[in-house]
């Protein structure tokens, strides 16, 4: 199982980023996929989930700003992040629910 996140960077408040996660080593389409984030000094928190049927869930603080999606043909999961705020600064990780593997994460920094 391998998960490789990309797409992070430095962005000004109000800006946008699109995170990508490339998955391999398992039957991707059968698994719910999560995006987590961990800010300095804080615990890792679940940000968004997409299940195998395409249903989605978001933490309240990102509703209306973030969109999770998946492409089962490409074994990819995405997190479109709009209207970014400084409090969104964190390392973002994707995760396949039920599989004990984490990627290296991708750093998102929102700052002017």
N, C-alpha and C positions, 0 to 999 in steps of 0.2 A: 504494500500500500504506500502510495506517495502522493503528497499534496504540495503543490508549489504555488505560493501566492505571489502576485505582482501588481503593479499599478499604483503603489503608494508614492508619496512625495510631499513637497511643501506647497501649500496653497493658502491664499488669503481668505479671511472670513467671507462667507457668501459664495465662495467658489465651489467647484465640482471636481470629483475624481471618480474613476471607475476602476474598482479592484477586480482582478481576475484570479481564479484558482483552477489550476490544471490538476486533474485527478487521474490516477492510474493504479492498476493492480487489483481492482475490484470491479464488480458489476455496478457501475456508477448509477445507472437509471433506477436501481432498486432502493437506493439509500436517500434518506433525508439529509440535506446538507445545511450546516450552520455557518454563520460568520460570528466570530467572537472578537472582542477587543480587550486589550489590557493597557491601561494608562499607568504611568510611573507611580509606584506606591499604592496601587489599587489592585483589587482582585480582577481576574479575567471575567468578563460578563458577556452573556449571549446577546447579540444585537439583532440577528435576523435568522429565520429558518425558512427553507423551502422543502416541502415533502416530495415524495416520488410522483405525486399526482399534480404537482405545481401549486399546491396551497401554500400560503405564506403567513408568517407571523413576524411582528416587529416589537422591539422594546419601545415603550411609549416615547422616549426621548428622541427617536429617529422617525417616528411615523410621519408620513407626508413629505419626508426629505430623502429617505433611502429606499431603494428598490432592489430586492434580490431576484435573480433570475437564473435559469440554468439552460444549458444546451446539451441534451443527452447524447446527441450525435458526436459532439466534440469532447465529451467528458469534462465540461467546464461549468463552473458556477461563478456568478458575477455579483458585485455589489455596486450599484450606481448610487453615489453619494452627492446630493445637491445641498445648496444652502448650508455649507459646512460652517461649524462653530468651533471656537478654540477648545471647547470641552470634548470635541470629537477626536482630539489628538490622542493617539494610541498606536500600538502595534495591533494590526488586524490579522486574524487567523481564520482559515476555513477548517471545517471539521466534518467528517462523515459520521453521522450518528450511529453508534454501535461499534465503531472501529477505533482501536486504541492508537491512533496516529495523529500527530500534529505536524504541520509544516513549519517553516522557519518564520513565517509571518512577513508582513510588509508594513513599514512605518508610514503613518499618516500624521503630518504636522500641519495644524491650522494656525497660522500666525500672520500678523501684518508686519 
